[in-house]
């Protein structure tokens, strides 16, 4: 059967666009790639959310000329447990790298990837909504909401929720945590140092960005509701108590947003359809690994499908990604569950604080953790 496209990518977020650009980079004909998304490029480029990218993700993005110019480097990551002994400091100098990772905005990354994808000449359907995807023996038949139809050898579900909300339905709200997201400014910032602070209710991350920090504060939902409703000054007081005085006083905060946290770690795979990125695994934000894991998905899938867009290559992809996905998912899930399922002051939380000191002292363990966070396995 002759199809309209070799590969149809459903979802033009960073992972979907990276896959498209990488496919061309590895030799797939641009006119054999279709990219579908419900938003225009301008709409996606205006997304102000802060995101963390590992050094390994930078390497993937540079391969297709899509490294965002506006990215703040993270040279050090300070990990600690509030109220307990034990901490670890991961420094890029120990690995002969210019940075462990970077903080940028979703829109800046999307704009860089959109420019790279557009230059390749791939076929783009945007704004366009996918109405259905029907897998047949020799092809996947796709129909858009406006009535247009086409076929592809392989369909890739990227960024989640594209195939009739499949990912949203499978997301388990089993962490009993909500993430509060905002930008904050302190009186004594430490240049290029990020913080991961484990509190009694969940991790609190501060990522250096612009003249302040991107805040991701995970708490139990009832606490998050109260924090969201507080006046700015009262919210900053609560943040000060949770984080401490390492950065001086917190003096300003932007509008706060809240997101329920859950887990989707059951990537869909059939003969001609594969899920990557958030469609394959939606993770707890602790350690900031979700997008980085998705970009590694895209890098591996592009190498394989550029050789042949076939069911056999999807099977190889699933086998090759099993180890990296499993290790990353289990690592973030284990850290999250310590707080989601343990009461305040539980032994498991105390042991986590002690383990940070052990990791800091045992250099091989520290290196393994750092390398997994920076590069994963691809």
SETI-577551 format. One line per field, with one value per residue (C-alpha): residue number from 0; residue in three letters; x, y, z. Coordinates in steps of 0.5 Angstrom, whole numbers, always signed. Example, Ala and Ser with C-alpha at 12.3 -4.5 7.8 and 13.67 -1.06 7.14 Angstrom:
% residues 2
k <- [0 / 1];
r <- [ALA / SER];
xx <- [+25 / +27];
yy <- [-9 / -2];
zz <- [+16 / +14];
This chain:
% residues 378
k <- [0 / 1 / 2 / 3 / 4 / 5 / 6 / 7 / 8 / 9 / 10 / 11 / 12 / 13 / 14 / 15 / 16 / 17 / 18 / 19 / 20 / 21 / 22 / 23 / 24 / 25 / 26 / 27 / 28 / 29 / 30 / 31 / 32 / 33 / 34 / 35 / 36 / 37 / 38 / 39 / 40 / 41 / 42 / 43 / 44 / 45 / 46 / 47 / 48 / 49 / 50 / 51 / 52 / 53 / 54 / 55 / 56 / 57 / 58 / 59 / 60 / 61 / 62 / 63 / 64 / 65 / 66 / 67 / 68 / 69 / 70 / 71 / 72 / 73 / 74 / 75 / 76 / 77 / 78 / 79 / 80 / 81 / 82 / 83 / 84 / 85 / 86 / 87 / 88 / 89 / 90 / 91 / 92 / 93 / 94 / 95 / 96 / 97 / 98 / 99 / 100 / 101 / 102 / 103 / 104 / 105 / 106 / 107 / 108 / 109 / 110 / 111 / 112 / 113 / 114 / 115 / 116 / 117 / 118 / 119 / 120 / 121 / 122 / 123 / 124 / 125 / 126 / 127 / 128 / 129 / 130 / 131 / 132 / 133 / 134 / 135 / 136 / 137 / 138 / 139 / 140 / 141 / 142 / 143 / 144 / 145 / 146 / 147 / 148 / 149 / 150 / 151 / 152 / 153 / 154 / 155 / 156 / 157 / 158 / 159 / 160 / 161 / 162 / 163 / 164 / 165 / 166 / 167 / 168 / 169 / 170 / 171 / 172 / 173 / 174 / 175 / 176 / 177 / 178 / 179 / 180 / 181 / 182 / 183 / 184 / 185 / 186 / 187 / 188 / 189 / 190 / 191 / 192 / 193 / 194 / 195 / 196 / 197 / 198 / 199 / 200 / 201 / 202 / 203 / 204 / 205 / 206 / 207 / 208 / 209 / 210 / 211 / 212 / 213 / 214 / 215 / 216 / 217 / 218 / 219 / 220 / 221 / 222 / 223 / 224 / 225 / 226 / 227 / 228 / 229 / 230 / 231 / 232 / 233 / 234 / 235 / 236 / 237 / 238 / 239 / 240 / 241 / 242 / 243 / 244 / 245 / 246 / 247 / 248 / 249 / 250 / 251 / 252 / 253 / 254 / 255 / 256 / 257 / 258 / 259 / 260 / 261 / 262 / 263 / 264 / 265 / 266 / 267 / 268 / 269 / 270 / 271 / 272 / 273 / 274 / 275 / 276 / 277 / 278 / 279 / 280 / 281 / 282 / 283 / 284 / 285 / 286 / 287 / 288 / 289 / 290 / 291 / 292 / 293 / 294 / 295 / 296 / 297 / 298 / 299 / 300 / 301 / 302 / 303 / 304 / 305 / 306 / 307 / 308 / 309 / 310 / 311 / 312 / 313 / 314 / 315 / 316 / 317 / 318 / 319 / 320 / 321 / 322 / 323 / 324 / 325 / 326 / 327 / 328 / 329 / 330 / 331 / 332 / 333 / 334 / 335 / 336 / 337 / 338 / 339 / 340 / 341 / 342 / 343 / 344 / 345 / 346 / 347 / 348 / 349 / 350 / 351 / 352 / 353 / 354 / 355 / 356 / 357 / 358 / 359 / 360 / 361 / 362 / 363 / 364 / 365 / 366 / 367 / 368 / 369 / 370 / 371 / 372 / 373 / 374 / 375 / 376 / 377];
r <- [UNK / UNK / UNK / UNK / UNK / UNK / UNK / UNK / UNK / UNK / UNK / UNK / UNK / UNK / UNK / UNK / UNK / UNK / UNK / UNK / UNK / UNK / UNK / UNK / UNK / UNK / UNK / UNK / UNK / UNK / UNK / UNK / UNK / UNK / UNK / UNK / UNK / UNK / UNK / UNK / UNK / UNK / UNK / UNK / UNK / UNK / UNK / UNK / UNK / UNK / UNK / UNK / UNK / UNK / UNK / UNK / UNK / UNK / UNK / UNK / UNK / UNK / UNK / UNK / UNK / UNK / UNK / UNK / UNK / UNK / UNK / UNK / UNK / UNK / UNK / UNK / UNK / UNK / UNK / UNK / UNK / UNK / UNK / UNK / UNK / UNK / UNK / UNK / UNK / UNK / UNK / UNK / UNK / UNK / UNK / UNK / UNK / UNK / UNK / UNK / UNK / UNK / UNK / UNK / UNK / UNK / UNK / UNK / UNK / UNK / UNK / UNK / UNK / UNK / UNK / UNK / UNK / UNK / UNK / UNK / UNK / UNK / UNK / UNK / UNK / UNK / UNK / UNK / UNK / UNK / UNK / UNK / UNK / UNK / UNK / UNK / UNK / UNK / UNK / UNK / UNK / UNK / UNK / UNK / UNK / UNK / UNK / UNK / UNK / UNK / UNK / UNK / UNK / UNK / UNK / UNK / UNK / UNK / UNK / UNK / UNK / UNK / UNK / UNK / UNK / UNK / UNK / UNK / UNK / UNK / UNK / UNK / UNK / UNK / UNK / UNK / UNK / UNK / UNK / UNK / UNK / UNK / UNK / UNK / UNK / UNK / UNK / UNK / UNK / UNK / UNK / UNK / UNK / UNK / UNK / UNK / UNK / UNK / UNK / UNK / UNK / UNK / UNK / UNK / UNK / UNK / UNK / UNK / UNK / UNK / UNK / UNK / UNK / UNK / UNK / UNK / UNK / UNK / UNK / UNK / UNK / UNK / UNK / UNK / UNK / UNK / UNK / UNK / UNK / UNK / UNK / UNK / UNK / UNK / UNK / UNK / UNK / UNK / UNK / UNK / UNK / UNK / UNK / UNK / UNK / UNK / UNK / UNK / UNK / UNK / UNK / UNK / UNK / UNK / UNK / UNK / UNK / UNK / UNK / UNK / UNK / UNK / UNK / UNK / UNK / UNK / UNK / UNK / UNK / UNK / UNK / UNK / UNK / UNK / UNK / UNK / UNK / UNK / UNK / UNK / UNK / UNK / UNK / UNK / UNK / UNK / UNK / UNK / UNK / UNK / UNK / UNK / UNK / UNK / UNK / UNK / UNK / UNK / UNK / UNK / UNK / UNK / UNK / UNK / UNK / UNK / UNK / UNK / UNK / UNK / UNK / UNK / UNK / UNK / UNK / UNK / UNK / UNK / UNK / UNK / UNK / UNK / UNK / UNK / UNK / UNK / UNK / UNK / UNK / UNK / UNK / UNK / UNK / UNK / UNK / UNK / UNK / UNK / UNK / UNK / UNK / UNK / UNK / UNK / UNK / UNK / UNK / UNK / UNK / UNK / UNK / UNK / UNK / UNK / UNK / UNK / UNK / UNK / UNK / UNK / UNK / UNK / UNK / UNK / UNK / UNK / UNK / UNK / UNK / UNK / UNK / UNK / UNK / UNK / UNK / UNK / UNK / UNK];
xx <- [+0 / +3 / +1 / +1 / +7 / +12 / +11 / +5 / +7 / +1 / +3 / +7 / +10 / +18 / +18 / +14 / +18 / +24 / +22 / +21 / +27 / +31 / +28 / +30 / +37 / +38 / +35 / +28 / +25 / +21 / +15 / +14 / +13 / +7 / +6 / -1 / -2 / -8 / -5 / -1 / +6 / +5 / +1 / +6 / +11 / +8 / +7 / +11 / +12 / +19 / +22 / +29 / +33 / +39 / +46 / +44 / +38 / +42 / +46 / +40 / +37 / +44 / +44 / +38 / +40 / +34 / +38 / +34 / +38 / +35 / +37 / +40 / +45 / +45 / +52 / +50 / +44 / +44 / +39 / +37 / +32 / +29 / +30 / +34 / +42 / +44 / +45 / +49 / +52 / +52 / +57 / +58 / +66 / +66 / +64 / +68 / +62 / +60 / +53 / +49 / +43 / +39 / +32 / +29 / +21 / +17 / +15 / +23 / +24 / +18 / +20 / +27 / +24 / +19 / +24 / +28 / +22 / +20 / +26 / +26 / +20 / +16 / +8 / +5 / -3 / -4 / -8 / -11 / -15 / -14 / -21 / -19 / -14 / -15 / -10 / -10 / -6 / -2 / -3 / -6 / -11 / -12 / -18 / -18 / -24 / -24 / -25 / -18 / -16 / -9 / -5 / +2 / +6 / +7 / +3 / +7 / +3 / +7 / +6 / -1 / -8 / -8 / -11 / -18 / -15 / -12 / -7 / -11 / -16 / -10 / -7 / -7 / -8 / -4 / +1 / -4 / +0 / -1 / +5 / +5 / +9 / +11 / +17 / +20 / +26 / +30 / +35 / +41 / +41 / +47 / +49 / +47 / +45 / +39 / +36 / +32 / +29 / +25 / +20 / +15 / +10 / +14 / +20 / +21 / +25 / +28 / +31 / +35 / +32 / +33 / +34 / +30 / +28 / +23 / +19 / +16 / +13 / +10 / +5 / -1 / -8 / -11 / -4 / -4 / -11 / -9 / -2 / -6 / -11 / -6 / -4 / +3 / +7 / +4 / +6 / +13 / +13 / +11 / +16 / +21 / +19 / +19 / +26 / +30 / +35 / +40 / +38 / +36 / +29 / +24 / +21 / +17 / +12 / +9 / +2 / +1 / -1 / -3 / -3 / -5 / +0 / +0 / +3 / +2 / +8 / +4 / +7 / +2 / +5 / +1 / +4 / +4 / +3 / +8 / +7 / +13 / +14 / +8 / +4 / +8 / +10 / +8 / +12 / +12 / +16 / +21 / +28 / +25 / +26 / +19 / +21 / +29 / +26 / +21 / +27 / +31 / +25 / +25 / +33 / +32 / +26 / +28 / +35 / +30 / +25 / +30 / +32 / +25 / +18 / +16 / +13 / +19 / +23 / +17 / +19 / +26 / +25 / +21 / +26 / +32 / +28 / +26 / +32 / +32 / +25 / +24 / +30 / +28 / +20 / +22 / +27 / +22 / +16 / +20 / +22 / +15 / +12 / +16 / +12 / +5 / +4 / +8 / +6 / +10 / +16 / +15 / +22 / +22 / +23 / +28 / +32 / +32 / +35 / +41 / +41 / +43 / +49 / +51 / +50 / +55 / +60 / +60 / +63 / +61 / +53 / +54 / +56 / +51 / +46 / +48 / +50 / +43 / +40 / +44 / +44 / +40 / +41 / +40];
yy <- [+0 / +7 / +12 / +19 / +20 / +15 / +18 / +23 / +26 / +28 / +34 / +39 / +41 / +41 / +33 / +33 / +38 / +35 / +29 / +32 / +36 / +30 / +25 / +30 / +30 / +23 / +22 / +22 / +26 / +32 / +31 / +24 / +27 / +30 / +35 / +36 / +41 / +44 / +51 / +56 / +57 / +64 / +61 / +56 / +61 / +65 / +60 / +63 / +57 / +56 / +49 / +45 / +42 / +38 / +38 / +32 / +35 / +41 / +36 / +34 / +41 / +43 / +37 / +41 / +48 / +49 / +51 / +57 / +63 / +65 / +60 / +61 / +56 / +51 / +50 / +47 / +43 / +44 / +38 / +38 / +36 / +41 / +40 / +34 / +33 / +31 / +35 / +34 / +39 / +37 / +41 / +42 / +43 / +35 / +33 / +38 / +41 / +48 / +47 / +41 / +44 / +50 / +54 / +57 / +58 / +53 / +59 / +60 / +53 / +52 / +58 / +55 / +48 / +51 / +55 / +49 / +45 / +50 / +50 / +43 / +43 / +38 / +38 / +42 / +42 / +47 / +49 / +43 / +38 / +30 / +27 / +20 / +15 / +8 / +3 / -2 / -7 / -3 / +4 / +9 / +13 / +20 / +24 / +32 / +35 / +39 / +33 / +32 / +25 / +22 / +16 / +14 / +8 / +10 / +15 / +18 / +20 / +26 / +31 / +27 / +28 / +28 / +22 / +23 / +25 / +18 / +20 / +25 / +19 / +14 / +20 / +17 / +22 / +18 / +23 / +27 / +33 / +40 / +44 / +51 / +55 / +62 / +67 / +69 / +74 / +74 / +79 / +74 / +70 / +65 / +65 / +59 / +55 / +51 / +48 / +42 / +42 / +36 / +39 / +35 / +35 / +35 / +38 / +45 / +47 / +54 / +54 / +61 / +65 / +72 / +76 / +71 / +64 / +59 / +56 / +49 / +48 / +41 / +41 / +37 / +39 / +43 / +46 / +49 / +51 / +56 / +58 / +60 / +64 / +68 / +75 / +76 / +78 / +72 / +67 / +69 / +69 / +61 / +60 / +63 / +58 / +52 / +54 / +58 / +64 / +61 / +66 / +72 / +74 / +73 / +80 / +79 / +73 / +73 / +70 / +63 / +57 / +50 / +44 / +37 / +32 / +25 / +19 / +16 / +11 / +6 / +8 / +6 / +2 / -2 / -5 / +2 / +7 / +9 / +14 / +19 / +25 / +26 / +22 / +16 / +18 / +24 / +24 / +28 / +34 / +32 / +33 / +36 / +30 / +29 / +34 / +31 / +24 / +26 / +29 / +22 / +18 / +23 / +22 / +14 / +14 / +19 / +14 / +8 / +11 / +14 / +7 / +5 / +7 / +0 / -4 / -8 / -1 / +1 / -6 / -4 / +3 / +0 / -5 / +0 / +5 / +1 / +1 / +9 / +10 / +5 / +8 / +15 / +14 / +9 / +14 / +20 / +16 / +13 / +20 / +23 / +17 / +18 / +25 / +23 / +17 / +18 / +23 / +28 / +26 / +19 / +15 / +14 / +22 / +22 / +17 / +21 / +26 / +22 / +18 / +25 / +26 / +18 / +20 / +26 / +22 / +16 / +19 / +14 / +14 / +21 / +21 / +16 / +20 / +26 / +23 / +20 / +26 / +30 / +25 / +19 / +13 / +14];
zz <- [+0 / -2 / +4 / +4 / +9 / +12 / +19 / +22 / +29 / +33 / +37 / +36 / +42 / +44 / +43 / +37 / +33 / +36 / +33 / +26 / +26 / +28 / +23 / +17 / +20 / +20 / +12 / +12 / +6 / +9 / +5 / +8 / +15 / +17 / +24 / +27 / +32 / +35 / +36 / +31 / +32 / +35 / +40 / +42 / +42 / +47 / +53 / +59 / +63 / +65 / +64 / +66 / +60 / +62 / +59 / +54 / +52 / +50 / +46 / +42 / +41 / +38 / +33 / +29 / +31 / +36 / +42 / +45 / +46 / +52 / +57 / +64 / +66 / +72 / +74 / +81 / +84 / +92 / +95 / +102 / +107 / +111 / +118 / +118 / +117 / +110 / +103 / +97 / +92 / +85 / +81 / +73 / +74 / +77 / +70 / +66 / +63 / +62 / +66 / +69 / +65 / +63 / +65 / +59 / +57 / +54 / +49 / +47 / +46 / +42 / +37 / +36 / +34 / +30 / +26 / +25 / +23 / +18 / +15 / +13 / +9 / +13 / +12 / +18 / +19 / +24 / +27 / +26 / +31 / +30 / +30 / +29 / +28 / +25 / +25 / +19 / +17 / +12 / +15 / +20 / +17 / +20 / +20 / +22 / +25 / +18 / +14 / +11 / +11 / +10 / +11 / +14 / +15 / +23 / +27 / +33 / +39 / +42 / +48 / +50 / +50 / +42 / +41 / +44 / +51 / +52 / +56 / +60 / +62 / +64 / +69 / +76 / +81 / +86 / +89 / +93 / +91 / +88 / +84 / +85 / +80 / +80 / +79 / +86 / +87 / +93 / +96 / +96 / +90 / +88 / +81 / +77 / +83 / +83 / +89 / +91 / +98 / +101 / +106 / +110 / +104 / +98 / +94 / +93 / +87 / +86 / +79 / +77 / +71 / +69 / +76 / +80 / +81 / +77 / +83 / +83 / +90 / +91 / +97 / +99 / +95 / +102 / +103 / +96 / +96 / +102 / +99 / +93 / +96 / +101 / +99 / +96 / +103 / +107 / +101 / +101 / +109 / +108 / +102 / +107 / +113 / +108 / +104 / +109 / +109 / +104 / +99 / +104 / +104 / +98 / +96 / +90 / +87 / +80 / +79 / +82 / +78 / +81 / +78 / +80 / +80 / +77 / +74 / +67 / +66 / +61 / +54 / +48 / +43 / +37 / +31 / +27 / +33 / +38 / +44 / +46 / +51 / +56 / +52 / +54 / +61 / +65 / +71 / +78 / +77 / +82 / +79 / +73 / +68 / +64 / +58 / +58 / +58 / +52 / +48 / +49 / +46 / +40 / +39 / +39 / +35 / +30 / +29 / +28 / +24 / +19 / +17 / +16 / +18 / +20 / +26 / +27 / +28 / +33 / +37 / +37 / +40 / +45 / +47 / +47 / +51 / +57 / +61 / +61 / +62 / +67 / +71 / +71 / +72 / +78 / +81 / +81 / +83 / +89 / +91 / +90 / +94 / +100 / +101 / +98 / +102 / +109 / +115 / +117 / +121 / +118 / +118 / +111 / +110 / +116 / +112 / +105 / +109 / +111 / +105 / +102 / +106 / +104 / +97 / +97 / +101 / +96 / +90 / +85 / +87 / +86 / +79 / +77 / +80 / +76 / +69 / +69 / +70 / +65 / +60 / +61 / +56 / +49];
